[in-house]
């Protein structure tokens, strides 16, 4: 578990203050399956077993630093890690993703759900990672937003939202309180900032987002006192409410052009992740275009993708993007 990075200042944490001298870059899903080094370490071990192994999870978290030269590590975990400590039986099956053995089917199922009980292996993983990371590379913690997590845990989540909104709000309130506890555990263990992933809330109408999602997101960002990022996929119609989330940075997907965003928040994003399959010339041009738009419009900015790294992406493409971002003259 080693990294060659030696700069003394964190570009990403400096970006929260608008004091970074170059553009920081990291990638959603940068730790994982697209890397041959990850596949070699994983072998035939189940994914859930890797999450629970602090040595393995720590090593996987650190791999992209040396291979890609990114400016932050993000904890190797899953957005359903937290529910596994509140009564859900979750298996992470290769090629299928998370499978919940005991999902919520009906509002009466809410009675069996408990409070987040803490995860000792998570604390140990974070501690091991921080023994290795230099001050220049912060560890990013994360959680899934209550709505996005609910889409996996409740088989009829949108039915419940409209058929029994009181019950749905109860589910959201429980997930919110547990998410806060989960992020506070990560903070106490040593993360330096966190991102809340809202992969599925962009499928909602604005009025439903404002009623069923936004209040809970706001509660999380208010409760967890760390530099924060809010990622919302399919966010074009929700930029107004997103601005009210309470996060310091807004991470946007490809449905938004960075040059069109008018916000006092920091902005993160938003290279379309499938452009990593493009030829080198196109990829560099697209990367430069985003950087130029960000510099023209935003004082605080972090480069990232529109969504996570796909499993068959060539790591050399990501390294090319990192090098291009680092060459860009920000100040």
C-alpha positions as YAML, in Angstrom:
chain: A
units: angstrom
residues:
- id: 1
  name: UNK
  ca: [0.00, 0.00, 0.00]
- id: 2
  name: UNK
  ca: [2.32, 2.73, -1.27]
- id: 3
  name: UNK
  ca: [2.06, 5.88, -3.34]
- id: 4
  name: UNK
  ca: [4.69, 8.07, -4.93]
- id: 5
  name: UNK
  ca: [2.78, 11.34, -4.48]
- id: 6
  name: UNK
  ca: [4.78, 13.86, -2.46]
- id: 7
  name: UNK
  ca: [3.21, 17.33, -2.80]
- id: 8
  name: UNK
  ca: [2.54, 18.96, 0.56]
- id: 9
  name: UNK
  ca: [-0.73, 20.72, -0.22]
- id: 10
  name: UNK
  ca: [-4.01, 19.16, -1.26]
- id: 11
  name: UNK
  ca: [-5.26, 20.67, -4.52]
- id: 12
  name: UNK
  ca: [-8.76, 19.38, -3.88]
- id: 13
  name: UNK
  ca: [-9.08, 20.85, -0.40]
- id: 14
  name: UNK
  ca: [-7.55, 24.09, -1.72]
- id: 15
  name: UNK
  ca: [-10.22, 24.10, -4.43]
- id: 16
  name: UNK
  ca: [-12.93, 24.34, -1.77]
- id: 17
  name: UNK
  ca: [-11.43, 27.73, -0.90]
- id: 18
  name: UNK
  ca: [-10.72, 28.69, -4.49]
- id: 19
  name: UNK
  ca: [-6.99, 28.76, -3.74]
- id: 20
  name: UNK
  ca: [-5.77, 25.87, -5.88]
- id: 21
  name: UNK
  ca: [-3.11, 26.67, -8.44]
- id: 22
  name: UNK
  ca: [-4.00, 23.80, -10.75]
- id: 23
  name: UNK
  ca: [-7.19, 21.88, -11.41]
- id: 24
  name: UNK
  ca: [-7.57, 18.82, -9.17]
- id: 25
  name: UNK
  ca: [-8.96, 15.63, -10.68]
- id: 26
  name: UNK
  ca: [-10.36, 12.33, -9.44]
- id: 27
  name: UNK
  ca: [-12.84, 9.89, -10.94]
- id: 28
  name: UNK
  ca: [-16.01, 8.31, -9.64]
- id: 29
  name: UNK
  ca: [-15.44, 4.52, -9.43]
- id: 30
  name: UNK
  ca: [-11.70, 5.07, -9.87]
- id: 31
  name: UNK
  ca: [-10.97, 2.22, -7.42]
- id: 32
  name: UNK
  ca: [-11.99, -1.05, -8.96]
- id: 33
  name: UNK
  ca: [-12.71, -3.38, -11.77]
- id: 34
  name: UNK
  ca: [-11.23, -1.61, -14.83]
- id: 35
  name: UNK
  ca: [-7.71, -1.92, -13.36]
- id: 36
  name: UNK
  ca: [-5.70, -5.12, -14.02]
- id: 37
  name: UNK
  ca: [-4.08, -4.58, -10.62]
- id: 38
  name: UNK
  ca: [-7.51, -4.73, -9.01]
- id: 39
  name: UNK
  ca: [-8.40, -7.93, -10.86]
- id: 40
  name: UNK
  ca: [-5.13, -9.51, -9.76]
- id: 41
  name: UNK
  ca: [-5.76, -8.61, -6.12]
- id: 42
  name: UNK
  ca: [-9.41, -9.64, -6.21]
- id: 43
  name: UNK
  ca: [-8.97, -13.01, -7.84]
- id: 44
  name: UNK
  ca: [-12.07, -15.11, -7.19]
- id: 45
  name: UNK
  ca: [-13.00, -13.42, -3.94]
- id: 46
  name: UNK
  ca: [-16.59, -12.12, -3.67]
- id: 47
  name: UNK
  ca: [-16.91, -8.35, -3.79]
- id: 48
  name: UNK
  ca: [-18.59, -8.16, -0.39]
- id: 49
  name: UNK
  ca: [-15.65, -10.00, 1.14]
- id: 50
  name: UNK
  ca: [-13.26, -7.39, -0.27]
- id: 51
  name: UNK
  ca: [-15.30, -4.57, 1.26]
- id: 52
  name: UNK
  ca: [-15.00, -6.25, 4.67]
- id: 53
  name: UNK
  ca: [-11.24, -6.84, 4.40]
- id: 54
  name: UNK
  ca: [-9.45, -3.63, 5.53]
- id: 55
  name: UNK
  ca: [-6.11, -4.63, 3.99]
- id: 56
  name: UNK
  ca: [-7.62, -5.47, 0.62]
- id: 57
  name: UNK
  ca: [-10.04, -2.52, 0.58]
- id: 58
  name: UNK
  ca: [-7.23, -0.18, 1.56]
- id: 59
  name: UNK
  ca: [-4.94, -1.47, -1.18]
- id: 60
  name: UNK
  ca: [-7.70, -1.12, -3.79]
- id: 61
  name: UNK
  ca: [-8.45, 2.42, -2.63]
- id: 62
  name: UNK
  ca: [-4.80, 3.37, -3.15]
- id: 63
  name: UNK
  ca: [-4.18, 1.70, -6.52]
- id: 64
  name: UNK
  ca: [-5.39, 4.60, -8.73]
- id: 65
  name: UNK
  ca: [-3.05, 7.09, -7.03]
- id: 66
  name: UNK
  ca: [0.12, 5.51, -8.34]
- id: 67
  name: UNK
  ca: [-1.37, 4.27, -11.62]
- id: 68
  name: UNK
  ca: [-3.30, 7.40, -12.67]
- id: 69
  name: UNK
  ca: [-1.83, 10.22, -10.60]
- id: 70
  name: UNK
  ca: [-5.22, 11.45, -9.35]
- id: 71
  name: UNK
  ca: [-5.45, 14.03, -6.57]
- id: 72
  name: UNK
  ca: [-7.64, 12.11, -4.12]
- id: 73
  name: UNK
  ca: [-8.41, 8.59, -2.99]
- id: 74
  name: UNK
  ca: [-12.03, 7.53, -2.64]
- id: 75
  name: UNK
  ca: [-12.94, 4.80, -0.20]
- id: 76
  name: UNK
  ca: [-13.50, 1.38, -1.79]
- id: 77
  name: UNK
  ca: [-17.02, 0.60, -0.66]
- id: 78
  name: UNK
  ca: [-20.56, 0.62, -2.05]
- id: 79
  name: UNK
  ca: [-23.62, 2.82, -1.59]
- id: 80
  name: UNK
  ca: [-25.30, -0.23, 0.01]
- id: 81
  name: UNK
  ca: [-22.55, -0.74, 2.58]
- id: 82
  name: UNK
  ca: [-24.52, 1.26, 5.15]
- id: 83
  name: UNK
  ca: [-27.82, -0.70, 4.86]
- id: 84
  name: UNK
  ca: [-25.92, -3.92, 5.51]
- id: 85
  name: UNK
  ca: [-25.57, -2.64, 9.09]
- id: 86
  name: UNK
  ca: [-29.25, -1.86, 9.59]
- id: 87
  name: UNK
  ca: [-30.85, -5.23, 8.98]
- id: 88
  name: UNK
  ca: [-30.62, -5.79, 5.23]
- id: 89
  name: UNK
  ca: [-28.99, -8.92, 3.82]
- id: 90
  name: UNK
  ca: [-27.07, -7.77, 0.78]
- id: 91
  name: UNK
  ca: [-24.90, -9.81, -1.58]
- id: 92
  name: UNK
  ca: [-22.61, -8.17, -4.13]
- id: 93
  name: UNK
  ca: [-22.70, -10.58, -7.07]
- id: 94
  name: UNK
  ca: [-20.12, -10.29, -9.84]
- id: 95
  name: UNK
  ca: [-21.76, -9.09, -13.04]
- id: 96
  name: UNK
  ca: [-25.11, -8.38, -11.35]
- id: 97
  name: UNK
  ca: [-24.35, -5.81, -8.70]
- id: 98
  name: UNK
  ca: [-26.01, -5.73, -5.28]
- id: 99
  name: UNK
  ca: [-28.84, -8.16, -4.56]
- id: 100
  name: UNK
  ca: [-31.02, -7.49, -1.49]
- id: 101
  name: UNK
  ca: [-32.37, -10.72, 0.00]
- id: 102
  name: UNK
  ca: [-34.93, -9.03, 2.26]
- id: 103
  name: UNK
  ca: [-36.14, -5.85, 0.54]
- id: 104
  name: UNK
  ca: [-38.98, -3.67, 1.74]
- id: 105
  name: UNK
  ca: [-42.16, -4.70, -0.11]
- id: 106
  name: UNK
  ca: [-44.76, -2.99, 2.06]
- id: 107
  name: UNK
  ca: [-44.95, -0.21, 4.62]
- id: 108
  name: UNK
  ca: [-45.31, -2.84, 7.36]
- id: 109
  name: UNK
  ca: [-41.78, -4.01, 6.53]
- id: 110
  name: UNK
  ca: [-40.45, -0.74, 7.92]
- id: 111
  name: UNK
  ca: [-41.01, -2.11, 11.44]
- id: 112
  name: UNK
  ca: [-38.12, -4.56, 11.11]
- id: 113
  name: UNK
  ca: [-35.56, -1.94, 10.08]
- id: 114
  name: UNK
  ca: [-33.10, -0.74, 12.68]
- id: 115
  name: UNK
  ca: [-30.59, 2.00, 13.29]
- id: 116
  name: UNK
  ca: [-27.18, 1.86, 11.67]
- id: 117
  name: UNK
  ca: [-25.07, -0.20, 14.07]
- id: 118
  name: UNK
  ca: [-21.61, 0.82, 12.87]
- id: 119
  name: UNK
  ca: [-19.02, -1.10, 10.89]
- id: 120
  name: UNK
  ca: [-15.71, -1.81, 12.60]
- id: 121
  name: UNK
  ca: [-14.02, -2.94, 9.40]
- id: 122
  name: UNK
  ca: [-14.81, 0.41, 7.77]
- id: 123
  name: UNK
  ca: [-13.04, 2.33, 10.52]
- id: 124
  name: UNK
  ca: [-10.03, 0.03, 10.25]
- id: 125
  name: UNK
  ca: [-9.91, 0.45, 6.46]
- id: 126
  name: UNK
  ca: [-9.87, 4.24, 6.71]
- id: 127
  name: UNK
  ca: [-7.21, 4.16, 9.41]
- id: 128
  name: UNK
  ca: [-4.96, 1.90, 7.34]
- id: 129
  name: UNK
  ca: [-5.33, 4.11, 4.27]
- id: 130
  name: UNK
  ca: [-4.47, 7.25, 6.23]
- id: 131
  name: UNK
  ca: [-1.29, 5.64, 7.54]
- id: 132
  name: UNK
  ca: [-0.05, 5.70, 3.94]
- id: 133
  name: UNK
  ca: [-1.58, 8.78, 2.34]
- id: 134
  name: UNK
  ca: [0.55, 11.94, 2.25]
- id: 135
  name: UNK
  ca: [-1.02, 15.28, 3.27]
- id: 136
  name: UNK
  ca: [-1.40, 16.18, -0.40]
- id: 137
  name: UNK
  ca: [-3.91, 13.37, -1.05]
- id: 138
  name: UNK
  ca: [-7.16, 13.45, 0.93]
- id: 139
  name: UNK
  ca: [-9.37, 10.42, 1.41]
- id: 140
  name: UNK
  ca: [-12.91, 10.97, 0.15]
- id: 141
  name: UNK
  ca: [-15.69, 9.20, 2.03]
- id: 142
  name: UNK
  ca: [-19.13, 8.74, 0.57]
- id: 143
  name: UNK
  ca: [-22.65, 7.49, 0.96]
- id: 144
  name: UNK
  ca: [-25.65, 6.95, -1.24]
- id: 145
  name: UNK
  ca: [-28.43, 9.48, -0.86]
- id: 146
  name: UNK
  ca: [-31.52, 8.20, 0.98]
- id: 147
  name: UNK
  ca: [-33.62, 8.18, -2.20]
- id: 148
  name: UNK
  ca: [-31.04, 6.38, -4.31]
- id: 149
  name: UNK
  ca: [-30.47, 3.80, -1.57]
- id: 150
  name: UNK
  ca: [-34.24, 3.36, -1.24]
- id: 151
  name: UNK
  ca: [-34.49, 2.41, -4.92]
- id: 152
  name: UNK
  ca: [-32.44, -0.71, -4.13]
- id: 153
  name: UNK
  ca: [-33.98, -1.51, -0.76]
- id: 154
  name: UNK
  ca: [-37.65, -1.01, -1.61]
- id: 155
  name: UNK
  ca: [-38.90, -2.95, -4.60]
- id: 156
  name: UNK
  ca: [-41.89, -0.63, -5.05]
- id: 157
  name: UNK
  ca: [-40.36, 2.63, -3.84]
- id: 158
  name: UNK
  ca: [-42.22, 4.88, -6.28]
- id: 159
  name: UNK
  ca: [-45.47, 3.05, -5.63]
- id: 160
  name: UNK
  ca: [-45.04, 3.71, -1.92]
- id: 161
  name: UNK
  ca: [-44.15, 7.34, -2.61]
- id: 162
  name: UNK
  ca: [-47.57, 7.98, -4.13]
- id: 163
  name: UNK
  ca: [-49.74, 5.31, -2.46]
- id: 164
  name: UNK
  ca: [-48.49, 5.94, 1.07]
- id: 165
  name: UNK
  ca: [-46.37, 9.09, 1.21]
- id: 166
  name: UNK
  ca: [-46.34, 9.02, 5.03]
- id: 167
  name: UNK
  ca: [-44.66, 5.61, 5.00]
- id: 168
  name: UNK
  ca: [-42.23, 6.71, 2.31]
- id: 169
  name: UNK
  ca: [-41.22, 9.73, 4.37]
- id: 170
  name: UNK
  ca: [-40.68, 7.39, 7.33]
- id: 171
  name: UNK
  ca: [-38.34, 5.27, 5.22]
- id: 172
  name: UNK
  ca: [-36.49, 8.37, 4.01]
- id: 173
  name: UNK
  ca: [-36.16, 9.73, 7.55]
- id: 174
  name: UNK
  ca: [-34.69, 6.45, 8.81]
- id: 175
  name: UNK
  ca: [-32.24, 6.22, 5.92]
- id: 176
  name: UNK
  ca: [-31.25, 9.85, 6.45]
- id: 177
  name: UNK
  ca: [-30.49, 9.41, 10.14]
- id: 178
  name: UNK
  ca: [-28.52, 6.24, 9.40]
- id: 179
  name: UNK
  ca: [-26.61, 7.92, 6.57]
- id: 180
  name: UNK
  ca: [-25.60, 10.73, 8.92]
- id: 181
  name: UNK
  ca: [-24.36, 8.19, 11.47]
- id: 182
  name: UNK
  ca: [-22.48, 6.33, 8.73]
- id: 183
  name: UNK
  ca: [-20.76, 9.47, 7.45]
- id: 184
  name: UNK
  ca: [-19.90, 10.57, 10.98]
- id: 185
  name: UNK
  ca: [-18.24, 7.21, 11.54]
- id: 186
  name: UNK
  ca: [-16.17, 7.82, 8.40]
- id: 187
  name: UNK
  ca: [-15.30, 11.32, 9.62]
- id: 188
  name: UNK
  ca: [-14.17, 10.07, 13.01]
- id: 189
  name: UNK
  ca: [-12.03, 7.43, 11.29]
- id: 190
  name: UNK
  ca: [-10.29, 10.05, 9.16]
- id: 191
  name: UNK
  ca: [-11.93, 10.99, 5.85]
- id: 192
  name: UNK
  ca: [-11.26, 14.58, 4.82]
- id: 193
  name: UNK
  ca: [-14.33, 15.26, 2.65]
- id: 194
  name: UNK
  ca: [-17.33, 13.33, 1.41]
- id: 195
  name: UNK
  ca: [-19.59, 12.94, -1.59]
- id: 196
  name: UNK
  ca: [-23.27, 12.06, -1.51]
- id: 197
  name: UNK
  ca: [-24.28, 10.02, -4.56]
- id: 198
  name: UNK
  ca: [-27.80, 10.56, -5.90]
- id: 199
  name: UNK
  ca: [-27.81, 8.35, -8.96]
- id: 200
  name: UNK
  ca: [-31.56, 7.92, -9.33]
- id: 201
  name: UNK
  ca: [-33.25, 11.06, -7.98]
- id: 202
  name: UNK
  ca: [-32.84, 12.74, -11.38]
- id: 203
  name: UNK
  ca: [-35.62, 10.49, -12.66]
- id: 204
  name: UNK
  ca: [-38.13, 12.42, -10.55]
- id: 205
  name: UNK
  ca: [-40.17, 15.48, -11.45]
- id: 206
  name: UNK
  ca: [-38.90, 18.66, -9.85]
- id: 207
  name: UNK
  ca: [-41.87, 18.92, -7.49]
- id: 208
  name: UNK
  ca: [-41.40, 15.33, -6.30]
- id: 209
  name: UNK
  ca: [-37.67, 15.87, -5.85]
- id: 210
  name: UNK
  ca: [-38.35, 18.94, -3.73]
- id: 211
  name: UNK
  ca: [-40.83, 17.04, -1.57]
- id: 212
  name: UNK
  ca: [-39.33, 13.56, -1.22]
- id: 213
  name: UNK
  ca: [-35.57, 14.08, -1.68]
- id: 214
  name: UNK
  ca: [-34.30, 17.58, -1.05]
- id: 215
  name: UNK
  ca: [-35.24, 17.92, 2.67]
- id: 216
  name: UNK
  ca: [-33.33, 14.75, 3.51]
- id: 217
  name: UNK
  ca: [-30.29, 15.69, 1.46]
- id: 218
  name: UNK
  ca: [-30.25, 19.07, 3.21]
- id: 219
  name: UNK
  ca: [-30.37, 17.41, 6.60]
- id: 220
  name: UNK
  ca: [-27.32, 15.28, 5.77]
- id: 221
  name: UNK
  ca: [-25.18, 18.16, 4.56]
- id: 222
  name: UNK
  ca: [-26.17, 20.23, 7.58]
- id: 223
  name: UNK
  ca: [-25.30, 17.45, 10.02]
- id: 224
  name: UNK
  ca: [-21.91, 16.33, 8.67]
- id: 225
  name: UNK
  ca: [-19.32, 19.05, 9.15]
- id: 226
  name: UNK
  ca: [-16.84, 18.30, 6.37]
- id: 227
  name: UNK
  ca: [-16.14, 19.65, 2.87]
- id: 228
  name: UNK
  ca: [-18.96, 18.17, 0.82]
- id: 229
  name: UNK
  ca: [-19.94, 17.29, -2.75]
- id: 230
  name: UNK
  ca: [-23.40, 16.40, -4.04]
- id: 231
  name: UNK
  ca: [-23.58, 14.28, -7.18]
- id: 232
  name: UNK
  ca: [-26.93, 14.13, -8.96]
- id: 233
  name: UNK
  ca: [-27.29, 12.19, -12.21]
- id: 234
  name: UNK
  ca: [-29.72, 13.54, -14.84]
- id: 235
  name: UNK
  ca: [-29.65, 16.87, -13.04]
- id: 236
  name: UNK
  ca: [-30.44, 19.40, -15.79]
- id: 237
  name: UNK
  ca: [-34.00, 20.06, -14.61]
- id: 238
  name: UNK
  ca: [-32.95, 20.04, -10.94]
- id: 239
  name: UNK
  ca: [-30.11, 22.56, -10.85]
- id: 240
  name: UNK
  ca: [-32.29, 25.04, -8.93]
- id: 241
  name: UNK
  ca: [-33.15, 22.68, -6.07]
- id: 242
  name: UNK
  ca: [-29.64, 21.22, -6.20]
- id: 243
  name: UNK
  ca: [-28.31, 24.67, -5.41]
- id: 244
  name: UNK
  ca: [-30.26, 24.51, -2.13]
- id: 245
  name: UNK
  ca: [-28.84, 21.12, -1.08]
- id: 246
  name: UNK
  ca: [-26.34, 22.54, 1.39]
- id: 247
  name: UNK
  ca: [-23.34, 20.92, -0.32]
- id: 248
  name: UNK
  ca: [-20.30, 23.07, -1.01]
- id: 249
  name: UNK
  ca: [-19.71, 21.51, -4.44]
- id: 250
  name: UNK
  ca: [-22.23, 20.32, -7.02]
- id: 251
  name: UNK
  ca: [-21.11, 17.41, -9.19]
- id: 252
  name: UNK
  ca: [-23.00, 17.50, -12.47]
- id: 253
  name: UNK
  ca: [-23.59, 14.94, -15.20]
- id: 254
  name: UNK
  ca: [-23.49, 15.34, -18.98]
- id: 255
  name: UNK
  ca: [-27.01, 16.78, -19.15]
- id: 256
  name: UNK
  ca: [-25.55, 20.14, -18.08]
- id: 257
  name: UNK
  ca: [-22.98, 22.28, -19.87]
- id: 258
  name: UNK
  ca: [-20.58, 23.72, -17.31]
- id: 259
  name: UNK
  ca: [-20.43, 27.05, -19.12]
- id: 260
  name: UNK
  ca: [-24.20, 27.46, -18.65]
- id: 261
  name: UNK
  ca: [-24.22, 26.86, -14.89]
- id: 262
  name: UNK
  ca: [-24.78, 29.95, -12.80]
- id: 263
  name: UNK
  ca: [-23.92, 29.04, -9.25]
- id: 264
  name: UNK
  ca: [-21.95, 30.32, -6.28]
- id: 265
  name: UNK
  ca: [-21.19, 26.73, -5.39]
- id: 266
  name: UNK
  ca: [-18.08, 24.91, -6.47]
- id: 267
  name: UNK
  ca: [-18.63, 22.76, -9.55]
- id: 268
  name: UNK
  ca: [-17.34, 19.24, -10.22]
- id: 269
  name: UNK
  ca: [-17.48, 17.34, -13.50]
- id: 270
  name: UNK
  ca: [-18.38, 16.49, -16.15]
- id: 271
  name: UNK
  ca: [-16.56, 14.63, -18.92]
- id: 272
  name: UNK
  ca: [-18.99, 12.12, -20.43]
- id: 273
  name: UNK
  ca: [-17.69, 8.78, -19.21]
- id: 274
  name: UNK
  ca: [-18.25, 7.03, -22.55]
- id: 275
  name: UNK
  ca: [-15.86, 9.53, -24.19]
- id: 276
  name: UNK
  ca: [-13.14, 7.40, -22.60]
- id: 277
  name: UNK
  ca: [-13.73, 5.07, -25.56]
- id: 278
  name: UNK
  ca: [-13.00, 7.85, -28.07]
- id: 279
  name: UNK
  ca: [-9.73, 8.33, -29.94]
- id: 280
  name: UNK
  ca: [-7.00, 10.25, -28.12]
- id: 281
  name: UNK
  ca: [-7.45, 13.46, -30.10]
- id: 282
  name: UNK
  ca: [-11.18, 13.63, -29.38]
- id: 283
  name: UNK
  ca: [-10.68, 12.82, -25.71]
- id: 284
  name: UNK
  ca: [-8.08, 15.57, -25.27]
- id: 285
  name: UNK
  ca: [-10.23, 18.11, -27.11]
- id: 286
  name: UNK
  ca: [-13.28, 17.29, -24.97]
- id: 287
  name: UNK
  ca: [-11.21, 17.51, -21.79]
- id: 288
  name: UNK
  ca: [-9.78, 20.89, -22.77]
- id: 289
  name: UNK
  ca: [-13.21, 22.23, -23.68]
- id: 290
  name: UNK
  ca: [-14.57, 21.44, -20.22]
- id: 291
  name: UNK
  ca: [-11.54, 22.98, -18.53]
- id: 292
  name: UNK
  ca: [-11.88, 26.19, -20.55]
- id: 293
  name: UNK
  ca: [-15.59, 26.43, -19.75]
- id: 294
  name: UNK
  ca: [-14.93, 25.89, -16.06]
- id: 295
  name: UNK
  ca: [-12.21, 28.55, -15.96]
- id: 296
  name: UNK
  ca: [-14.42, 31.08, -17.73]
- id: 297
  name: UNK
  ca: [-17.37, 30.58, -15.40]
- id: 298
  name: UNK
  ca: [-16.33, 29.16, -12.02]
- id: 299
  name: UNK
  ca: [-13.88, 30.15, -9.31]
- id: 300
  name: UNK
  ca: [-14.00, 26.76, -7.57]
- id: 301
  name: UNK
  ca: [-13.74, 23.67, -9.72]
- id: 302
  name: UNK
  ca: [-12.78, 19.96, -9.60]
- id: 303
  name: UNK
  ca: [-12.50, 17.82, -12.74]
- id: 304
  name: UNK
  ca: [-14.40, 14.53, -12.81]
- id: 305
  name: UNK
  ca: [-16.59, 12.40, -15.06]
- id: 306
  name: UNK
  ca: [-20.31, 12.57, -15.72]
- id: 307
  name: UNK
  ca: [-20.67, 9.23, -13.93]
- id: 308
  name: UNK
  ca: [-18.42, 6.36, -12.88]
- id: 309
  name: UNK
  ca: [-15.59, 4.69, -14.78]
- id: 310
  name: UNK
  ca: [-16.92, 1.81, -16.89]
- id: 311
  name: UNK
  ca: [-15.44, -1.66, -16.26]
- id: 312
  name: UNK
  ca: [-13.83, -2.07, -19.70]
- id: 313
  name: UNK
  ca: [-12.16, 1.34, -19.93]
- id: 314
  name: UNK
  ca: [-8.46, 1.43, -20.76]
- id: 315
  name: UNK
  ca: [-6.63, 2.93, -17.73]
- id: 316
  name: UNK
  ca: [-4.27, 4.71, -20.13]
- id: 317
  name: UNK
  ca: [-7.20, 6.86, -21.26]
- id: 318
  name: UNK
  ca: [-7.79, 7.98, -17.70]
- id: 319
  name: UNK
  ca: [-4.08, 8.70, -17.24]
- id: 320
  name: UNK
  ca: [-4.19, 10.81, -20.40]
- id: 321
  name: UNK
  ca: [-7.07, 12.85, -18.97]
- id: 322
  name: UNK
  ca: [-5.26, 13.34, -15.65]
- id: 323
  name: UNK
  ca: [-2.12, 14.57, -17.42]
- id: 324
  name: UNK
  ca: [-4.14, 16.95, -19.58]
- id: 325
  name: UNK
  ca: [-5.99, 18.37, -16.59]
- id: 326
  name: UNK
  ca: [-2.76, 18.90, -14.68]
- id: 327
  name: UNK
  ca: [-1.18, 20.70, -17.65]
- id: 328
  name: UNK
  ca: [-4.05, 23.18, -17.87]
- id: 329
  name: UNK
  ca: [-3.20, 26.67, -16.67]
- id: 330
  name: UNK
  ca: [-5.76, 27.54, -13.99]
- id: 331
  name: UNK
  ca: [-4.13, 30.60, -12.41]
...
